[in-house]
């Protein structure tokens, strides 16, 4: 059984990961405007895959960033579907 401290630590890490993902989108958008060195799309997608999907979607919406890059958008949506499916399966296994 998971202790409350472990659950809180996991939640804190998830919050930090989403904040880092959101800030990565902000930084990449700022660099795009200045034509500076960009953050690789693969890095942004890995952050989402690691659990930062809500931060990625919030960053896209807040900064209007990566909204028209169809390969990127499709991959981000695929990651979100994969994560939601994993959550649904985990919930089903825990509740049966």
Residue, then its C-alpha position, 0 to 999 in steps of 0.5 A: x500500500x502506498x503511504x501518504x508521503x510517497x503519494x505526496x512526493x509523487x504529486x509534487x514531482x508531477x507538479x514540478x514536471x508540468x511546471x518545467x514543461x510549461x516553462x520550456x514552451x514559454x522559453x521556446x516561444x521566446x527564442x522563436x520570436x528572437x530567432x534564437x536557439x530553440x528547444x528541440x521538439x523531441x525534448x518538448x515531447x519527452x517532457x510531455x511523455x514523462x508526465x508533463x502533458x497538462x503543462x504542454x497543453x497549457x503552454x501551447x494555449x498560453x503562448x499560442x505555440x506549436x499549434x499549427x505544426x501538425x506532426x508535433x500536434x499529432x504526436x502530443x495528442x498520441x501521448x495524451x491518448x496513451x497516458x489516458x488509456x494507461x490511467x483508465x487501465x490502471x483504474x480498472x485494475x485497481x477497482x475490479 
